[in-house]
Amino acid sequence: MLSKEEALRIRETLPMEGGPLLSLYLDINPAKPENAGRAYALRAKDALKALAVPETLRKRVLDLLENEVLEAKTLALFAAERPHGKVFLEKFLLQVELPLIQGIKTTFLDEKALRFWVDGVLAHYGEPFFLPLLYALDEYECYGVLYVDQERLRFFEVFLGEIEEIQSAFLALDTETWRRLSLDAPGRRFQQGRSSGGAGMDLFARRLEAWEERFYKEVAKGVATLAEARGFTRLVLMGPEEHVKLFRHYLPKALGERVVAELPALPHPGASPGQVLKRLESLLEEIERQGEEALLRSLEEAYPKALFGPEVLRRVQEGRVELWVLPWRMEATVFSCDGMYFASEEEARAYCGNPRLEPLALAVPGLALGYATRLEFVRGEAEKGLLARGGMAARLRW
């Protein structure tokens, strides 16, 4: 699983060392017809040729694309020539799509920046180009999953389409305690005891309830510690309803507010991480899309602190935009003049005599970085709504 820390390590350890670096982002999703027969390798070949990537480096990259097993939706690859004919190459197979890669159907070559872009391929040759990867790390939420079954308590982290079980999550807890609790619904045995055992049984039941309460509090404390250490922004609870409700009750308020779903456990104990992820995938997709639709509604209600349409581009360059909302597939073009970008040719010509037409997607990273603007990409119904409102939206600083 690629973490934010790993991505930062990539950025820090892949500087130019006496030569240019190839940064290649490639849609390799096998479910797409356009990728049948490794057609993505042909698109990458065109990119490397257009960027005049040296033959040794080009052959090494194409050999990987044509012959290695690449089971993922997106490939992020960084490669460079090193002394004595050696080739440095590091690849990352991602189980999600990345923003900025899908876009226009025609080829665009930016000779000044040595950048090649066509739908499904984004390649850069020169300085390291990590922005699509870094934006993906911000775009995708990190989920924590507390999973309860009859055997044990388990915790998973879901990020960038992958799942990892945190084996050390509950090592400090008495596993036998959980087995005893899971034999019955919480509180049921106490009611039975009180009806038949008299005062002595009532005292025992109260002590048992206190012991049970301490256990749930310890679990909640452990989840809170994991949240701080792992940085997950959303929490899913899976298990028998009565136990899930109790766990949620004992969570700290701030962490309880991160709970986005409560689900029953899978029917078989000891489910694999892959089985847990399969159960979660459609739910997490739905949660993401609902969040994007809610974001657009909040912007509509925030006027004049928010706005829609081409005017956003100008406000970005005035430094006024805090959050810039864009469609996942950016097919729009803009006009550039002396480092400034305009939504219309008329505006651009009023600023300089010979504006240049280029894809918005290639202008976005530099603008967002240069003006400290956070990006948000939306898909599904939110994307349709955004396109109907001019193709972009913004929340303003002032």
C-alpha positions as YAML, in Angstrom:
chain: A
units: angstrom
residues:
- id: 1
  name: MET
  ca: [0.00, 0.00, 0.00]
- id: 2
  name: LEU
  ca: [1.35, 3.40, -1.01]
- id: 3
  name: SER
  ca: [1.20, 5.80, 1.94]
- id: 4
  name: LYS
  ca: [1.58, 9.56, 1.99]
- id: 5
  name: GLU
  ca: [4.90, 9.07, 3.74]
- id: 6
  name: GLU
  ca: [6.06, 6.80, 0.91]
- id: 7
  name: ALA
  ca: [5.00, 9.37, -1.69]
- id: 8
  name: LEU
  ca: [6.98, 12.06, 0.12]
- id: 9
  name: ARG
  ca: [9.96, 9.72, 0.20]
- id: 10
  name: ILE
  ca: [9.64, 9.34, -3.57]
- id: 11
  name: ARG
  ca: [9.65, 13.09, -4.02]
- id: 12
  name: GLU
  ca: [12.69, 13.53, -1.80]
- id: 13
  name: THR
  ca: [14.79, 10.63, -3.10]
- id: 14
  name: LEU
  ca: [14.18, 10.98, -6.84]
- id: 15
  name: PRO
  ca: [15.75, 14.35, -7.58]
- id: 16
  name: MET
  ca: [17.66, 14.87, -10.78]
- id: 17
  name: GLU
  ca: [21.12, 13.42, -10.41]
- id: 18
  name: GLY
  ca: [23.01, 14.88, -13.32]
- id: 19
  name: GLY
  ca: [20.25, 14.18, -15.82]
- id: 20
  name: PRO
  ca: [16.53, 14.32, -16.58]
- id: 21
  name: LEU
  ca: [13.95, 11.99, -15.07]
- id: 22
  name: LEU
  ca: [11.06, 10.35, -16.92]
- id: 23
  name: SER
  ca: [7.78, 10.62, -15.01]
- id: 24
  name: LEU
  ca: [5.13, 8.45, -16.66]
- id: 25
  name: TYR
  ca: [1.49, 8.07, -15.57]
- id: 26
  name: LEU
  ca: [-0.39, 5.44, -17.53]
- id: 27
  name: ASP
  ca: [-3.95, 4.12, -17.44]
- id: 28
  name: ILE
  ca: [-3.51, 0.33, -17.60]
- id: 29
  name: ASN
  ca: [-6.93, -0.72, -16.27]
- id: 30
  name: PRO
  ca: [-7.54, -4.16, -17.88]
- id: 31
  name: ALA
  ca: [-11.31, -3.68, -17.63]
- id: 32
  name: LYS
  ca: [-11.20, -0.94, -20.27]
- id: 33
  name: PRO
  ca: [-11.53, -2.06, -23.91]
- id: 34
  name: GLU
  ca: [-9.00, 0.56, -25.00]
- id: 35
  name: ASN
  ca: [-6.34, -1.26, -22.95]
- id: 36
  name: ALA
  ca: [-6.92, -4.67, -24.52]
- id: 37
  name: GLY
  ca: [-3.76, -6.35, -25.78]
- id: 38
  name: ARG
  ca: [-1.58, -3.94, -23.78]
- id: 39
  name: ALA
  ca: [-2.56, -1.09, -26.09]
- id: 40
  name: TYR
  ca: [-1.34, 1.26, -23.36]
- id: 41
  name: ALA
  ca: [2.22, 0.27, -24.32]
- id: 42
  name: LEU
  ca: [1.69, 1.77, -27.79]
- id: 43
  name: ARG
  ca: [0.44, 5.02, -26.29]
- id: 44
  name: ALA
  ca: [3.45, 5.12, -23.98]
- id: 45
  name: LYS
  ca: [5.74, 4.43, -26.94]
- id: 46
  name: ASP
  ca: [4.34, 7.47, -28.75]
- id: 47
  name: ALA
  ca: [4.91, 9.58, -25.63]
- id: 48
  name: LEU
  ca: [8.54, 8.50, -25.21]
- id: 49
  name: LYS
  ca: [9.25, 9.11, -28.88]
- id: 50
  name: ALA
  ca: [7.67, 12.57, -28.82]
- id: 51
  name: LEU
  ca: [9.72, 13.52, -25.75]
- id: 52
  name: ALA
  ca: [12.94, 12.23, -27.38]
- id: 53
  name: VAL
  ca: [13.65, 9.95, -24.41]
- id: 54
  name: PRO
  ca: [17.05, 8.25, -24.94]
- id: 55
  name: GLU
  ca: [16.90, 4.85, -26.60]
- id: 56
  name: THR
  ca: [18.35, 2.87, -23.68]
- id: 57
  name: LEU
  ca: [15.78, 4.30, -21.30]
- id: 58
  name: ARG
  ca: [12.98, 3.96, -23.80]
- id: 59
  name: LYS
  ca: [13.72, 0.27, -24.40]
- id: 60
  name: ARG
  ca: [13.82, -0.48, -20.67]
- id: 61
  name: VAL
  ca: [10.43, 1.14, -20.06]
- id: 62
  name: LEU
  ca: [8.77, -0.46, -23.09]
- id: 63
  name: ASP
  ca: [10.17, -3.88, -22.13]
- id: 64
  name: LEU
  ca: [8.46, -3.53, -18.75]
- id: 65
  name: LEU
  ca: [5.16, -2.44, -20.33]
- id: 66
  name: GLU
  ca: [5.16, -5.18, -22.94]
- id: 67
  name: ASN
  ca: [6.34, -8.13, -20.85]
- id: 68
  name: GLU
  ca: [5.77, -7.68, -17.12]
- id: 69
  name: VAL
  ca: [2.50, -8.55, -15.38]
- id: 70
  name: LEU
  ca: [0.90, -5.26, -14.38]
- id: 71
  name: GLU
  ca: [-2.28, -5.90, -12.41]
- id: 72
  name: ALA
  ca: [-3.54, -2.42, -11.55]
- id: 73
  name: LYS
  ca: [-5.64, 0.48, -12.79]
- id: 74
  name: THR
  ca: [-2.81, 2.99, -13.01]
- id: 75
  name: LEU
  ca: [0.96, 2.76, -13.37]
- id: 76
  name: ALA
  ca: [3.15, 5.54, -12.00]
- id: 77
  name: LEU
  ca: [6.70, 5.06, -13.23]
- id: 78
  name: PHE
  ca: [9.91, 7.04, -12.70]
- id: 79
  name: ALA
  ca: [13.03, 6.24, -14.69]
- id: 80
  name: ALA
  ca: [16.38, 7.80, -15.60]
- id: 81
  name: GLU
  ca: [19.70, 6.94, -17.17]
- id: 82
  name: ARG
  ca: [22.58, 6.56, -14.75]
- id: 83
  name: PRO
  ca: [26.34, 6.38, -15.32]
- id: 84
  name: HIS
  ca: [27.83, 3.39, -17.14]
- id: 85
  name: GLY
  ca: [24.67, 2.67, -19.10]
- id: 86
  name: LYS
  ca: [22.59, 1.72, -16.07]
- id: 87
  name: VAL
  ca: [18.91, 2.59, -15.85]
- id: 88
  name: PHE
  ca: [17.18, 3.59, -12.64]
- id: 89
  name: LEU
  ca: [13.50, 2.59, -12.60]
- id: 90
  name: GLU
  ca: [10.85, 2.62, -9.89]
- id: 91
  name: LYS
  ca: [7.23, 1.72, -10.53]
- id: 92
  name: PHE
  ca: [4.05, 1.91, -8.46]
- id: 93
  name: LEU
  ca: [0.96, -0.12, -9.31]
- id: 94
  name: LEU
  ca: [-2.13, 1.69, -8.08]
- id: 95
  name: GLN
  ca: [-5.60, 0.18, -7.75]
- id: 96
  name: VAL
  ca: [-7.26, 3.54, -8.40]
- id: 97
  name: GLU
  ca: [-7.45, 6.06, -11.20]
- id: 98
  name: LEU
  ca: [-5.46, 9.28, -10.88]
- id: 99
  name: PRO
  ca: [-6.71, 12.77, -11.67]
- id: 100
  name: LEU
  ca: [-5.22, 14.67, -14.64]
- id: 101
  name: ILE
  ca: [-4.57, 11.50, -16.66]
- id: 102
  name: GLN
  ca: [-7.95, 11.09, -18.33]
- id: 103
  name: GLY
  ca: [-8.83, 14.00, -20.59]
- id: 104
  name: ILE
  ca: [-8.72, 15.11, -24.19]
- id: 105
  name: LYS
  ca: [-8.69, 12.53, -26.98]
- id: 106
  name: THR
  ca: [-6.08, 14.29, -29.09]
- id: 107
  name: THR
  ca: [-2.35, 14.40, -28.45]
- id: 108
  name: PHE
  ca: [-0.80, 17.47, -26.85]
- id: 109
  name: LEU
  ca: [2.95, 18.01, -26.71]
- id: 110
  name: ASP
  ca: [4.30, 20.86, -24.62]
- id: 111
  name: GLU
  ca: [7.83, 21.24, -26.03]
- id: 112
  name: LYS
  ca: [8.78, 23.94, -23.55]
- id: 113
  name: ALA
  ca: [8.07, 21.72, -20.55]
- id: 114
  name: LEU
  ca: [8.85, 18.46, -22.38]
- id: 115
  name: ARG
  ca: [5.45, 17.08, -21.49]
- id: 116
  name: PHE
  ca: [3.21, 14.74, -23.48]
- id: 117
  name: TRP
  ca: [-0.48, 14.29, -22.78]
- id: 118
  name: VAL
  ca: [-3.19, 12.24, -24.43]
- id: 119
  name: ASP
  ca: [-6.17, 10.47, -22.90]
- id: 120
  name: GLY
  ca: [-4.77, 7.80, -20.59]
- id: 121
  name: VAL
  ca: [-1.12, 8.95, -20.70]
- id: 122
  name: LEU
  ca: [0.70, 11.79, -19.01]
- id: 123
  name: ALA
  ca: [4.48, 11.84, -19.46]
- id: 124
  name: HIS
  ca: [7.09, 14.38, -18.44]
- id: 125
  name: TYR
  ca: [10.82, 14.33, -19.17]
- id: 126
  name: GLY
  ca: [13.08, 16.64, -17.19]
- id: 127
  name: GLU
  ca: [12.55, 17.61, -13.59]
- id: 128
  name: PRO
  ca: [10.58, 15.10, -11.46]
- id: 129
  name: PHE
  ca: [6.83, 15.47, -11.99]
- id: 130
  name: PHE
  ca: [4.99, 14.07, -8.95]
- id: 131
  name: LEU
  ca: [1.86, 16.22, -8.91]
- id: 132
  name: PRO
  ca: [-0.68, 13.65, -10.20]
- id: 133
  name: LEU
  ca: [0.48, 11.18, -7.56]
- id: 134
  name: LEU
  ca: [0.51, 13.73, -4.76]
- id: 135
  name: TYR
  ca: [-2.92, 15.03, -5.73]
- id: 136
  name: ALA
  ca: [-4.27, 11.47, -5.66]
- id: 137
  name: LEU
  ca: [-3.03, 11.08, -2.10]
- id: 138
  name: ASP
  ca: [-5.08, 14.12, -1.15]
- id: 139
  name: GLU
  ca: [-8.06, 13.15, -3.31]
- id: 140
  name: TYR
  ca: [-8.65, 9.68, -1.88]
- id: 141
  name: GLU
  ca: [-9.79, 9.40, 1.72]
- id: 142
  name: CYS
  ca: [-8.12, 7.00, 4.12]
- id: 143
  name: TYR
  ca: [-10.59, 4.68, 5.89]
- id: 144
  name: GLY
  ca: [-10.18, 2.79, 9.11]
- id: 145
  name: VAL
  ca: [-12.29, -0.37, 9.49]
- id: 146
  name: LEU
  ca: [-13.01, -1.91, 12.88]
- id: 147
  name: TYR
  ca: [-14.07, -5.48, 12.11]
- id: 148
  name: VAL
  ca: [-15.78, -7.64, 14.71]
- id: 149
  name: ASP
  ca: [-16.41, -11.35, 14.33]
- id: 150
  name: GLN
  ca: [-16.80, -14.24, 16.78]
- id: 151
  name: GLU
  ca: [-13.10, -15.06, 16.70]
- id: 152
  name: ARG
  ca: [-11.43, -11.73, 17.34]
- id: 153
  name: LEU
  ca: [-11.31, -7.98, 16.90]
- id: 154
  name: ARG
  ca: [-9.49, -6.82, 13.79]
- id: 155
  name: PHE
  ca: [-8.57, -3.48, 12.24]
- id: 156
  name: PHE
  ca: [-7.98, -2.63, 8.58]
- id: 157
  name: GLU
  ca: [-6.82, 0.43, 6.71]
- id: 158
  name: VAL
  ca: [-8.24, 1.09, 3.22]
- id: 159
  name: PHE
  ca: [-6.45, 3.60, 1.00]
- id: 160
  name: LEU
  ca: [-5.99, 4.06, -2.75]
- id: 161
  name: GLY
  ca: [-8.05, 0.95, -3.48]
- id: 162
  name: GLU
  ca: [-5.94, -1.33, -1.28]
- id: 163
  name: ILE
  ca: [-6.48, -2.85, 2.14]
- id: 164
  name: GLU
  ca: [-4.01, -3.67, 4.90]
- id: 165
  name: GLU
  ca: [-4.73, -5.44, 8.15]
- id: 166
  name: ILE
  ca: [-3.04, -3.80, 11.13]
- id: 167
  name: GLN
  ca: [-1.91, -6.95, 12.92]
- id: 168
  name: SER
  ca: [-0.71, -5.10, 16.01]
- id: 169
  name: ALA
  ca: [-3.94, -3.16, 16.53]
- id: 170
  name: PHE
  ca: [-5.25, -5.05, 19.56]
- id: 171
  name: LEU
  ca: [-2.31, -7.05, 20.81]
- id: 172
  name: ALA
  ca: [-2.60, -5.50, 24.27]
- id: 173
  name: LEU
  ca: [-6.19, -6.71, 24.69]
- id: 174
  name: ASP
  ca: [-7.17, -10.02, 26.24]
- id: 175
  name: THR
  ca: [-8.48, -12.04, 23.30]
- id: 176
  name: GLU
  ca: [-10.24, -14.47, 25.61]
- id: 177
  name: THR
  ca: [-12.28, -11.57, 26.94]
- id: 178
  name: TRP
  ca: [-13.61, -10.88, 23.46]
- id: 179
  name: ARG
  ca: [-14.47, -14.53, 22.90]
- id: 180
  name: ARG
  ca: [-16.53, -14.53, 26.08]
- id: 181
  name: LEU
  ca: [-18.31, -11.31, 25.12]
- id: 182
  name: SER
  ca: [-19.05, -12.50, 21.60]
- id: 183
  name: LEU
  ca: [-20.88, -15.60, 22.80]
- id: 184
  name: ASP
  ca: [-23.96, -13.56, 23.53]
- id: 185
  name: ALA
  ca: [-25.48, -10.16, 22.90]
- id: 186
  name: PRO
  ca: [-24.30, -7.58, 25.47]
- id: 187
  name: GLY
  ca: [-26.58, -7.40, 28.51]
- id: 188
  name: ARG
  ca: [-28.76, -10.40, 27.65]
- id: 189
  name: ARG
  ca: [-27.11, -12.71, 30.16]
- id: 190
  name: PHE
  ca: [-27.44, -10.03, 32.85]
- id: 191
  name: GLN
  ca: [-31.21, -9.84, 32.43]
- id: 192
  name: GLN
  ca: [-31.44, -13.61, 32.66]
- id: 193
  name: GLY
  ca: [-29.36, -13.63, 35.84]
- id: 194
  name: ARG
  ca: [-31.41, -10.92, 37.54]
- id: 195
  name: SER
  ca: [-34.64, -12.76, 36.97]
- id: 196
  name: SER
  ca: [-33.46, -15.96, 38.61]
- id: 197
  name: GLY
  ca: [-30.48, -15.37, 40.85]
- id: 198
  name: GLY
  ca: [-31.58, -12.81, 43.45]
- id: 199
  name: ALA
  ca: [-29.38, -10.15, 45.03]
- id: 200
  name: GLY
  ca: [-26.17, -12.16, 44.73]
- id: 201
  name: MET
  ca: [-26.68, -12.58, 40.99]
- id: 202
  name: ASP
  ca: [-27.46, -8.85, 40.66]
- id: 203
  name: LEU
  ca: [-24.10, -8.00, 42.23]
- id: 204
  name: PHE
  ca: [-22.33, -10.41, 39.92]
- id: 205
  name: ALA
  ca: [-24.11, -8.96, 36.89]
- id: 206
  name: ARG
  ca: [-23.15, -5.42, 37.85]
- id: 207
  name: ARG
  ca: [-19.51, -6.44, 38.20]
- id: 208
  name: LEU
  ca: [-19.69, -8.20, 34.86]
- id: 209
  name: GLU
  ca: [-21.19, -5.14, 33.23]
- id: 210
  name: ALA
  ca: [-18.41, -2.96, 34.65]
- id: 211
  name: TRP
  ca: [-15.82, -5.40, 33.35]
- id: 212
  name: GLU
  ca: [-17.49, -5.40, 29.93]
- id: 213
  name: GLU
  ca: [-17.61, -1.60, 29.91]
- id: 214
  name: ARG
  ca: [-13.89, -1.38, 30.66]
- id: 215
  name: PHE
  ca: [-13.18, -3.69, 27.75]
- id: 216
  name: TYR
  ca: [-15.17, -1.62, 25.26]
- id: 217
  name: LYS
  ca: [-13.50, 1.53, 26.51]
- id: 218
  name: GLU
  ca: [-10.09, -0.06, 25.98]
- id: 219
  name: VAL
  ca: [-11.03, -0.99, 22.41]
- id: 220
  name: ALA
  ca: [-12.27, 2.56, 21.74]
- id: 221
  name: LYS
  ca: [-9.04, 3.93, 23.17]
- id: 222
  name: GLY
  ca: [-7.07, 1.65, 20.85]
- id: 223
  name: VAL
  ca: [-9.02, 2.84, 17.80]
- id: 224
  name: ALA
  ca: [-8.39, 6.46, 18.79]
- id: 225
  name: THR
  ca: [-4.66, 5.73, 19.05]
- id: 226
  name: LEU
  ca: [-4.74, 4.13, 15.60]
- id: 227
  name: ALA
  ca: [-6.56, 7.15, 14.17]
- id: 228
  name: GLU
  ca: [-3.83, 9.44, 15.42]
- id: 229
  name: ALA
  ca: [-0.99, 7.18, 14.27]
- id: 230
  name: ARG
  ca: [-2.40, 6.17, 10.86]
- id: 231
  name: GLY
  ca: [-4.25, 9.38, 9.99]
- id: 232
  name: PHE
  ca: [-7.47, 7.83, 8.68]
- id: 233
  name: THR
  ca: [-10.19, 10.40, 8.13]
- id: 234
  name: ARG
  ca: [-13.22, 8.09, 8.08]
- id: 235
  name: LEU
  ca: [-14.24, 5.05, 10.08]
- id: 236
  name: VAL
  ca: [-16.39, 2.02, 9.22]
- id: 237
  name: LEU
  ca: [-17.68, -0.37, 11.89]
- id: 238
  name: MET
  ca: [-18.43, -3.98, 10.86]
- id: 239
  name: GLY
  ca: [-19.94, -6.64, 13.08]
- id: 240
  name: PRO
  ca: [-23.06, -7.71, 15.02]
- id: 241
  name: GLU
  ca: [-25.33, -4.71, 15.51]
- id: 242
  name: GLU
  ca: [-25.34, -4.84, 19.31]
- id: 243
  name: HIS
  ca: [-21.54, -4.82, 19.53]
- id: 244
  name: VAL
  ca: [-21.13, -2.15, 16.85]
- id: 245
  name: LYS
  ca: [-23.55, 0.15, 18.69]
- id: 246
  name: LEU
  ca: [-21.60, -0.26, 21.92]
- id: 247
  name: PHE
  ca: [-18.25, 0.38, 20.25]
- id: 248
  name: ARG
  ca: [-19.62, 3.57, 18.70]
- id: 249
  name: HIS
  ca: [-21.03, 4.67, 22.06]
- id: 250
  name: TYR
  ca: [-17.59, 4.50, 23.70]
- id: 251
  name: LEU
  ca: [-15.67, 6.22, 20.91]
- id: 252
  name: PRO
  ca: [-14.42, 9.76, 21.65]
- id: 253
  name: LYS
  ca: [-16.84, 12.33, 20.20]
- id: 254
  name: ALA
  ca: [-14.44, 13.54, 17.47]
- id: 255
  name: LEU
  ca: [-13.79, 9.98, 16.34]
- id: 256
  name: GLY
  ca: [-17.45, 9.01, 16.52]
- id: 257
  name: GLU
  ca: [-18.19, 11.81, 14.07]
- id: 258
  name: ARG
  ca: [-15.89, 10.11, 11.54]
- id: 259
  name: VAL
  ca: [-18.05, 6.96, 11.43]
- id: 260
  name: VAL
  ca: [-19.58, 6.84, 7.95]
- id: 261
  name: ALA
  ca: [-21.14, 3.36, 7.99]
- id: 262
  name: GLU
  ca: [-22.12, 0.44, 10.19]
- id: 263
  name: LEU
  ca: [-22.22, -2.94, 8.45]
- id: 264
  name: PRO
  ca: [-22.85, -6.54, 9.51]
- id: 265
  name: ALA
  ca: [-19.87, -8.87, 9.59]
- id: 266
  name: LEU
  ca: [-19.31, -11.26, 6.71]
- id: 267
  name: PRO
  ca: [-21.10, -14.59, 7.19]
- id: 268
  name: HIS
  ca: [-17.92, -16.63, 7.67]
- id: 269
  name: PRO
  ca: [-15.45, -15.94, 10.50]
- id: 270
  name: GLY
  ca: [-11.83, -15.20, 9.68]
- id: 271
  name: ALA
  ca: [-12.62, -13.31, 6.47]
- id: 272
  name: SER
  ca: [-9.57, -12.37, 4.41]
- id: 273
  name: PRO
  ca: [-8.63, -8.71, 3.84]
- id: 274
  name: GLY
  ca: [-9.61, -9.13, 0.20]
- id: 275
  name: GLN
  ca: [-13.09, -10.31, 1.17]
- id: 276
  name: VAL
  ca: [-13.51, -7.35, 3.51]
- id: 277
  name: LEU
  ca: [-12.41, -4.95, 0.76]
- id: 278
  name: LYS
  ca: [-14.82, -6.48, -1.75]
- id: 279
  name: ARG
  ca: [-17.67, -5.91, 0.72]
- id: 280
  name: LEU
  ca: [-16.61, -2.28, 1.19]
- id: 281
  name: GLU
  ca: [-15.79, -1.17, -2.36]
- id: 282
  name: SER
  ca: [-19.25, -0.21, -3.58]
- id: 283
  name: LEU
  ca: [-20.09, 1.43, -0.25]
- id: 284
  name: LEU
  ca: [-16.95, 3.57, -0.20]
- id: 285
  name: GLU
  ca: [-17.56, 4.61, -3.81]
- id: 286
  name: GLU
  ca: [-21.08, 5.70, -2.87]
- id: 287
  name: ILE
  ca: [-19.81, 7.62, 0.15]
- id: 288
  name: GLU
  ca: [-17.25, 9.48, -1.98]
- id: 289
  name: ARG
  ca: [-19.81, 10.45, -4.61]
- id: 290
  name: GLN
  ca: [-22.31, 11.62, -1.97]
- id: 291
  name: GLY
  ca: [-19.58, 13.73, -0.38]
- id: 292
  name: GLU
  ca: [-18.83, 15.39, -3.72]
- id: 293
  name: GLU
  ca: [-22.49, 16.18, -4.34]
- id: 294
  name: ALA
  ca: [-22.73, 17.64, -0.83]
- id: 295
  name: LEU
  ca: [-19.68, 19.79, -1.55]
- id: 296
  name: LEU
  ca: [-21.30, 21.32, -4.63]
- id: 297
  name: ARG
  ca: [-24.50, 22.01, -2.71]
- id: 298
  name: SER
  ca: [-22.51, 23.75, 0.01]
- id: 299
  name: LEU
  ca: [-20.82, 25.94, -2.60]
- id: 300
  name: GLU
  ca: [-24.16, 26.87, -4.15]
- id: 301
  name: GLU
  ca: [-25.33, 28.01, -0.72]
- id: 302
  name: ALA
  ca: [-22.12, 29.92, 0.04]
- id: 303
  name: TYR
  ca: [-22.44, 32.69, -2.57]
- id: 304
  name: PRO
  ca: [-20.74, 35.22, -2.68]
- id: 305
  name: LYS
  ca: [-17.97, 33.27, -0.90]
- id: 306
  name: ALA
  ca: [-18.17, 30.71, -3.70]
- id: 307
  name: LEU
  ca: [-18.64, 30.84, -7.44]
- id: 308
  name: PHE
  ca: [-19.02, 28.65, -10.54]
- id: 309
  name: GLY
  ca: [-17.84, 28.95, -14.13]
- id: 310
  name: PRO
  ca: [-14.88, 30.33, -16.10]
- id: 311
  name: GLU
  ca: [-14.47, 33.30, -13.75]
- id: 312
  name: VAL
  ca: [-12.88, 30.87, -11.29]
- id: 313
  name: LEU
  ca: [-9.75, 30.75, -13.47]
- id: 314
  name: ARG
  ca: [-9.20, 34.48, -13.04]
- id: 315
  name: ARG
  ca: [-9.85, 34.34, -9.31]
- id: 316
  name: VAL
  ca: [-7.27, 31.58, -8.91]
- id: 317
  name: GLN
  ca: [-4.63, 33.83, -10.46]
- id: 318
  name: GLU
  ca: [-5.63, 36.63, -8.10]
- id: 319
  name: GLY
  ca: [-4.82, 34.34, -5.19]
- id: 320
  name: ARG
  ca: [-8.41, 34.43, -3.96]
- id: 321
  name: VAL
  ca: [-9.32, 30.75, -4.31]
- id: 322
  name: GLU
  ca: [-8.97, 28.47, -1.31]
- id: 323
  name: LEU
  ca: [-10.59, 25.38, -2.92]
- id: 324
  name: TRP
  ca: [-10.75, 24.73, -6.67]
- id: 325
  name: VAL
  ca: [-13.28, 22.09, -7.76]
- id: 326
  name: LEU
  ca: [-12.76, 20.47, -11.16]
- id: 327
  name: PRO
  ca: [-14.22, 17.57, -13.19]
- id: 328
  name: TRP
  ca: [-12.29, 14.31, -13.09]
- id: 329
  name: ARG
  ca: [-12.02, 14.32, -16.87]
- id: 330
  name: MET
  ca: [-10.82, 17.75, -17.89]
- id: 331
  name: GLU
  ca: [-11.39, 18.17, -21.59]
- id: 332
  name: ALA
  ca: [-11.53, 21.97, -21.49]
- id: 333
  name: THR
  ca: [-8.81, 24.15, -23.01]
- id: 334
  name: VAL
  ca: [-7.48, 27.54, -21.98]
- id: 335
  name: PHE
  ca: [-5.42, 30.28, -23.63]
- id: 336
  name: SER
  ca: [-2.00, 31.12, -22.20]
- id: 337
  name: CYS
  ca: [-0.14, 34.43, -22.52]
- id: 338
  name: ASP
  ca: [3.15, 35.19, -20.78]
- id: 339
  name: GLY
  ca: [2.42, 32.85, -17.88]
- id: 340
  name: MET
  ca: [-1.24, 33.92, -17.49]
- id: 341
  name: TYR
  ca: [-4.25, 31.76, -18.40]
- id: 342
  name: PHE
  ca: [-7.59, 32.86, -19.81]
- id: 343
  name: ALA
  ca: [-10.88, 31.10, -20.42]
- id: 344
  name: SER
  ca: [-11.52, 32.88, -23.74]
- id: 345
  name: GLU
  ca: [-9.37, 33.88, -26.68]
- id: 346
  name: GLU
  ca: [-10.79, 37.40, -26.54]
- id: 347
  name: GLU
  ca: [-9.52, 37.89, -22.99]
- id: 348
  name: ALA
  ca: [-6.16, 36.45, -23.89]
- id: 349
  name: ARG
  ca: [-5.70, 38.69, -26.94]
- id: 350
  name: ALA
  ca: [-6.48, 41.73, -24.84]
- id: 351
  name: TYR
  ca: [-3.51, 40.73, -22.68]
- id: 352
  name: CYS
  ca: [-1.07, 39.69, -25.42]
- id: 353
  name: GLY
  ca: [-1.06, 39.43, -29.16]
- id: 354
  name: ASN
  ca: [-0.43, 35.72, -29.72]
- id: 355
  name: PRO
  ca: [-2.09, 33.47, -27.11]
- id: 356
  name: ARG
  ca: [-1.47, 29.74, -27.08]
- id: 357
  name: LEU
  ca: [-4.23, 27.14, -26.76]
- id: 358
  name: GLU
  ca: [-3.50, 24.30, -24.32]
- id: 359
  name: PRO
  ca: [-5.35, 21.79, -22.12]
- id: 360
  name: LEU
  ca: [-6.62, 23.08, -18.80]
- id: 361
  name: ALA
  ca: [-5.37, 19.89, -17.10]
- id: 362
  name: LEU
  ca: [-1.76, 20.79, -17.79]
- id: 363
  name: ALA
  ca: [-2.19, 24.30, -16.43]
- id: 364
  name: VAL
  ca: [-3.93, 23.22, -13.23]
- id: 365
  name: PRO
  ca: [-0.97, 21.74, -11.28]
- id: 366
  name: GLY
  ca: [1.24, 24.80, -11.65]
- id: 367
  name: LEU
  ca: [-1.59, 27.20, -10.83]
- id: 368
  name: ALA
  ca: [-2.67, 25.26, -7.75]
- id: 369
  name: LEU
  ca: [0.89, 25.05, -6.49]
- id: 370
  name: GLY
  ca: [1.75, 28.65, -7.30]
- id: 371
  name: TYR
  ca: [-1.32, 30.13, -5.61]
- id: 372
  name: ALA
  ca: [-1.58, 27.68, -2.68]
- id: 373
  name: THR
  ca: [-4.96, 26.45, -3.89]
- id: 374
  name: ARG
  ca: [-6.34, 23.09, -2.80]
- id: 375
  name: LEU
  ca: [-7.82, 20.92, -5.53]
- id: 376
  name: GLU
  ca: [-10.89, 18.70, -5.44]
- id: 377
  name: PHE
  ca: [-11.90, 16.48, -8.37]
- id: 378
  name: VAL
  ca: [-15.48, 15.23, -8.69]
- id: 379
  name: ARG
  ca: [-17.04, 12.36, -10.62]
- id: 380
  name: GLY
  ca: [-20.46, 10.90, -11.34]
- id: 381
  name: GLU
  ca: [-23.49, 13.13, -10.82]
- id: 382
  name: ALA
  ca: [-21.36, 15.82, -9.20]
- id: 383
  name: GLU
  ca: [-19.20, 16.00, -12.32]
- id: 384
  name: LYS
  ca: [-22.27, 16.32, -14.54]
- id: 385
  name: GLY
  ca: [-23.60, 19.10, -12.34]
- id: 386
  name: LEU
  ca: [-20.27, 20.90, -12.36]
- id: 387
  name: LEU
  ca: [-20.01, 20.75, -16.15]
- id: 388
  name: ALA
  ca: [-23.51, 22.18, -16.39]
- id: 389
  name: ARG
  ca: [-22.38, 25.08, -14.17]
- id: 390
  name: GLY
  ca: [-19.39, 26.08, -16.30]
- id: 391
  name: GLY
  ca: [-16.92, 23.27, -15.62]
- id: 392
  name: MET
  ca: [-15.33, 24.52, -12.40]
- id: 393
  name: ALA
  ca: [-16.18, 25.94, -8.99]
- id: 394
  name: ALA
  ca: [-14.35, 27.63, -6.13]
- id: 395
  name: ARG
  ca: [-14.56, 28.51, -2.49]
- id: 396
  name: LEU
  ca: [-13.01, 31.94, -2.01]
- id: 397
  name: ARG
  ca: [-10.66, 33.20, 0.65]
- id: 398
  name: TRP
  ca: [-12.32, 36.61, 0.63]
...
